[in-house]
Amino acid sequence: MKKILVIGLCPSKISPDFSAFHPATKSRKTLDKWFKSAGVDNNKFEYINVFFFSNEEVYTRDQKWCQDFEDAMDDLKKYDKIMACGKQVTEEIQKYFNRKGYNRPIKKMLFLPHPSGRNRLLNDPKNVEIMIKDIKRYVNE
């Protein structure tokens, strides 16, 4: 089985090496907790961060550690399944596919809320429960 790609937006500033979803970050710890709760082996995932910014002065650090969005989208066919973390990443992926002529949702993609500690949606345990069920169902389809 091919790995599942998890896409986020730029690395956390507290990531020691600025890698995508570094295990030391809150976002990665949250993802690991969700995957464990869903009964999914964490070794099934590959992680990338993307950027879609044009102001290079402001985002040089992020661009250095992120994959270009267009390049990342071209690589999607290498994966059986894709999880997009966060509203901005999700919206940009949808816009990309609309520009490319796809007028229906991509079936192999699961959209997740951003797993950072700042996401207030995650304060409600019911939302987290639903999402964990979605992850389990999606991974096992």
GUDREN-367795 format. One record per atom (N, C-alpha, C): x, y, z negated. Coordinates in steps of 0.02 Angstrom, whole numbers, padded with zeros to 5 digits, always signed. Atoms other than C-alpha are relative to their C-alpha. Layout:
GUDREN-367795
XYZ/...
END
This chain:
GUDREN-367795
+00042-00060+00000/+00000+00000+00000/+00044+00062+00000/-00035-00064+00000/+00061+00174+00041/-00015+00036-00065/+00011-00039+00060/+00079+00295-00101/-00054+00052+00011/+00051-00053-00001/-00051+00426-00145/+00037+00066-00010/-00032-00065+00004/+00004+00606-00117/-00041+00046-00045/+00030-00050+00043/-00034+00733-00253/+00030+00068+00019/-00022-00065-00024/-00025+00913-00189/-00018+00054-00050/+00012-00057+00044/-00006+01064-00302/+00027+00064+00031/-00023-00066-00023/+00037+01247-00285/+00061+00022-00039/-00062-00025+00030/+00217+01296-00322/+00014-00029-00069/-00016+00032+00063/+00310+01224-00470/-00011+00047-00060/+00007-00038+00063/+00283+01278-00649/+00066+00035-00015/-00061-00037+00018/+00405+01408-00712/+00038-00035-00056/-00035+00035+00054/+00445+01293-00859/+00031-00066+00024/-00030+00062-00026/+00496+01147-00746/+00075+00008-00001/-00073-00007+00005/+00680+01116-00785/+00036+00002+00067/-00033+00000-00065/+00722+01082-00603/-00046+00024+00056/+00050-00027-00047/+00569+01161-00518/-00029-00053+00047/+00029+00052-00042/+00517+00992-00448/-00076+00000-00006/+00073+00003+00000/+00336+00957-00406/-00025-00042-00058/+00030+00034+00057/+00239+00911-00562/+00052-00036-00042/-00052+00028+00042/+00395+00883-00667/-00032-00028-00063/+00030+00031+00060/+00357+00765-00814/+00000+00044-00062/-00002-00043+00059/+00400+00904-00938/-00056+00052+00000/+00051-00053-00004/+00258+01016-00878/-00068-00024-00025/+00068+00014+00023/+00082+01025-00947/-00042-00031+00056/+00039+00027-00057/+00009+00992-00774/+00015-00073+00011/-00018+00070-00011/+00105+00829-00753/-00024-00043-00058/+00024+00039+00058/+00065+00772-00930/-00075-00011+00004/+00072+00006-00008/-00118+00806-00894/-00016-00051+00054/+00011+00049-00053/-00111+00710-00730/+00014-00071-00024/-00018+00067+00025/-00023+00563-00814/-00054-00027-00046/+00053+00019+00046/-00157+00561-00948/-00063-00021+00039/+00059+00017-00041/-00297+00562-00817/+00011-00067+00035/-00013+00062-00037/-00214+00424-00716/-00001-00060-00047/+00000+00054+00049/-00186+00317-00871/-00072-00016-00021/+00070+00010+00019/-00368+00342-00924/-00040-00034+00055/+00034+00031-00057/-00422+00290-00750/+00027-00070+00015/-00029+00065-00010/-00315+00134-00762/+00043-00005+00063/-00040-00003-00061/-00202+00187-00619/+00074+00003-00017/-00072+00002+00010/-00016+00147-00612/+00030+00065+00027/-00029-00064-00019/+00079+00312-00608/+00051-00007+00057/-00049+00010-00053/+00205+00235-00486/-00032+00002+00069/+00035-00003-00065/+00073+00245-00348/+00002+00069+00031/+00006-00069-00022/+00095+00433-00332/+00066+00031+00022/-00054-00046-00018/+00211+00553-00243/-00028+00070-00008/+00022-00067+00016/+00204+00736-00286/+00036+00051+00044/-00031-00057-00034/+00233+00893-00183/-00035+00064-00023/+00028-00066+00008/+00206+01077-00209/+00006+00035+00067/-00001-00036-00063/+00163+01188-00063/-00004+00075-00014/+00010-00072+00004/+00166+01375-00032/-00030+00023+00066/+00027-00032-00060/+00071+01483+00090/+00002+00075-00008/-00010-00071+00012/+00143+01654+00057/+00042+00029+00055/-00040-00033-00051/+00213+01780+00178/+00051+00048-00029/-00045-00048+00032/+00301+01896+00054/+00060-00037-00029/-00057+00040+00021/+00472+01813+00043/+00036+00029-00059/-00034-00029+00057/+00542+01937-00082/-00031-00022-00066/+00035+00017+00061/+00411+01897-00211/+00003-00075-00014/+00008+00072+00010/+00402+01709-00182/+00062-00041+00020/-00060+00036-00021/+00582+01663-00139/+00012-00062-00045/-00011+00056+00045/+00599+01553-00294/-00048-00057+00016/+00050+00052-00014/+00437+01462-00256/+00012-00033+00067/-00011+00029-00066/+00479+01439-00072/+00059-00048-00001/-00059+00043+00004/+00647+01364-00118/-00019-00070-00025/+00016+00063+00033/+00563+01228-00220/-00065-00031+00026/+00064+00025-00026/+00402+01203-00119/+00008-00018+00073/+00002+00017-00070/+00365+01123+00046/-00046+00049+00036/+00042-00044-00039/+00297+01236+00181/-00067-00033+00012/+00067+00027-00005/+00109+01213+00190/-00012-00035+00067/+00012+00029-00066/+00102+01183+00378/+00039-00066+00008/-00039+00062-00004/+00242+01054+00367/-00031-00055-00042/+00032+00049+00044/+00155+00968+00222/-00062-00029+00033/+00061+00023-00033/-00007+00958+00320/+00016-00049+00057/-00020+00045-00054/+00084+00877+00466/+00020-00069-00027/-00022+00063+00031/+00149+00743+00345/-00057-00041-00031/+00054+00033+00035/-00023+00696+00277/-00015-00070+00028/+00017+00065-00030/-00044+00552+00399/+00042-00057-00028/-00042+00052+00030/+00094+00459+00306/-00032-00031-00062/+00029+00023+00062/-00021+00435+00157/-00070-00028+00011/+00067+00028-00003/-00174+00327+00133/-00051+00046-00034/+00045-00043+00039/-00248+00447+00007/+00038+00061-00025/-00029-00064+00020/-00220+00626-00048/-00043+00031-00054/+00035-00036+00052/-00266+00720-00206/+00025+00072+00001/-00018-00071-00001/-00269+00910-00198/-00018+00029-00069/+00010-00027+00067/-00248+00996-00367/-00011+00075+00002/+00014-00070+00005/-00332+01163-00386/-00040+00028+00058/+00045-00032-00048/-00452+01276-00296/+00038+00030+00060/-00035-00032-00055/-00323+01372-00194/+00028-00051+00049/-00027+00052-00043/-00237+01216-00127/-00057-00032+00040/+00057+00030-00033/-00406+01138-00088/-00027+00044+00056/+00027-00047-00050/-00469+01293+00004/+00048+00006+00060/-00049-00006-00054/-00308+01308+00105/+00001-00063+00044/+00003+00062-00039/-00317+01125+00157/-00062-00001+00044/+00062-00003-00039/-00497+01147+00212/+00006+00049+00058/-00010-00049-00053/-00452+01304+00311/+00045-00028+00055/-00047+00029-00048/-00307+01213+00393/-00037-00049+00047/+00035+00049-00042/-00418+01070+00452/-00053+00033+00044/+00048-00037-00042/-00550+01193+00514/+00036+00032+00060/-00039-00030-00055/-00416+01284+00617/+00021-00053+00051/-00023+00054-00045/-00360+01117+00689/-00058-00034+00035/+00057+00028-00035/-00536+01077+00746/-00037-00056-00037/+00037+00050+00038/-00590+00957+00609/-00058+00036-00033/+00058-00036+00028/-00767+01008+00563/-00036-00042-00053/+00030+00038+00056/-00800+00878+00428/+00054-00013-00052/-00050+00011+00052/-00716+00841+00262/+00043-00061+00015/-00045+00056-00008/-00567+00726+00263/-00018-00052-00052/+00023+00052+00045/-00625+00562+00188/+00053-00025-00048/-00052+00028+00043/-00457+00514+00117/+00026+00049-00052/-00024-00050+00047/-00443+00667+00006/-00047+00007-00060/+00037-00013+00061/-00497+00694-00174/+00022+00068-00026/-00016-00067+00025/-00508+00871-00240/-00008+00000-00076/-00001-00002+00073/-00461+00891-00423/+00006+00072-00024/-00014-00066+00028/-00465+01043-00536/+00074+00005-00016/-00071-00007+00016/-00294+01115-00569/+00012-00026-00071/-00011+00032+00065/-00220+01016-00715/+00038+00042-00052/-00037-00041+00048/-00139+01164-00803/-00040+00011-00064/+00033-00013+00064/-00177+01207-00983/-00045+00062+00003/+00040-00061-00006/-00257+01370-00922/-00068-00012+00032/+00063+00014-00034/-00400+01284-00832/-00055-00013-00051/+00053+00005+00051/-00554+01314-00941/-00051-00054+00016/+00045+00055-00018/-00655+01184-00845/+00017-00063-00040/-00024+00060+00035/-00551+01053-00935/-00014+00001-00075/+00018-00003+00071/-00609+01113-01106/-00060-00043-00016/+00060+00040+00010/-00770+01015-01082/+00017-00073+00013/-00017+00071-00009/-00738+00828-01111/-00043-00035+00053/+00043+00031-00050/-00886+00786-00998/+00029+00010+00070/-00031-00012-00065/-00798+00867-00850/+00060-00046+00011/-00059+00043-00005/-00640+00769-00886/-00022-00073+00011/+00026+00068-00009/-00740+00606-00901/-00022-00012+00072/+00024+00006-00069/-00822+00634-00732/+00059-00004+00048/-00057-00001-00044/-00656+00674-00651/+00040-00065-00004/-00036+00063+00008/-00573+00518-00723/-00037-00056+00038/+00040+00050-00038/-00715+00412-00652/+00010+00010+00075/-00012-00014-00070/-00691+00499-00484/+00069-00025+00023/-00068+00023-00016/-00504+00461-00487/+00000-00076+00006/+00001+00073+00000/-00534+00278-00530/-00035-00027+00063/+00038+00021-00059/-00665+00258-00393/+00040+00013+00064/-00037-00020-00060/-00559+00350-00264/+00061-00046+00012/-00060+00040-00007/-00399+00252-00298/-00017-00072+00019/+00018+00070-00012/-00490+00085-00293/-00044-00011+00061/+00041+00008-00061/-00593+00119-00134/+00037-00040+00052/
END
